[in-house]
Amino acid sequence: MFRIAVLVSGGGSNLGSIIESIEKGYLNCSIEAVISDKKDAFALTRAKEKNIPAYVVDKKEFGSESSNKILELLRDKVDLVVLAGYLSILNGDLLRYFKNRIINIHPSLIPAFSGAGMYGIKVHQAAIKKGVRFSGCTVHFVNEEVDGGEILLQEVVEVREEDEPKTLQERILVKEHEILPKAIKLISEGKVIIKDGKTFLLNSTNPKEVF
């Protein structure tokens, strides 16, 4: 069975969508670990309720060694690392060991409103302030550049005239809950390849580019 770890900083609604997708049989996966950088993250409670091993790797405790601690927990134990609302930056040996095996969900259409400092409600505040007509969410691979890895899936959400950052965030979150399990499914079934800085989805005959 395909093994995943989920890293999360907050409530873990995306974690919940992954768990639900497994329970419904959409994903043939097992969650081997949930790791948070916040000891009070509700995601840890979600994990414990499902008897999923849960760990806290607090940057206040581990500092620059946080990524190494995560690698220690996950080495040889998982096939994919999923960042589902995880706000700390990963680096070093962890990224090298799991090269092309870490994905992140970001609440915008990358490259718009992405990069250092762009997370959570700040993304939607920036989108509203800029007056964009469309926003959305992106699943991408993780590398040394913040939000700079290859894009796997994107989902578009229309920005309404009456939208405030919170209402836009809520509608985009619904789409996050759809495309993150879909991305995990594609990877777990061996249907994703990375070539020349792009991702491609394998079908029965020829690779088809994923937008």
Sequence and secondary structure as in RCSB ss.txt:
>XXXX:A:sequence
MFRIAVLVSGGGSNLGSIIESIEKGYLNCSIEAVISDKKDAFALTRAKEKNIPAYVVDKKEFGSESSNKILELLR
DKVDLVVLAGYLSILNGDLLRYFKNRIINIHPSLIPAFSGAGMYGIKVHQAAIKKGVRFSGCTVHFVNEEVDGGE
ILLQEVVEVREEDEPKTLQERILVKEHEILPKAIKLISEGKVIIKDGKTFLLNSTNPKEVF
>XXXX:A:secstr
 EEEEEEESS  HHHHHHHHHHHTTS  EEEEEEEES TT HHHHHHHHTT  EEE  HHHHGGGHHHHHHHHHT
TT SEEEESS  S   THHHHHTTT EEEEESS TTTT STT  THHHHHHHHHHT SEEEEEEEE  SSTT S 
EEEEEEEE  TT  HHHHHHHHHHHHHHHHHHHHHHHHTT EEEETTEEEEE SSSEEE  
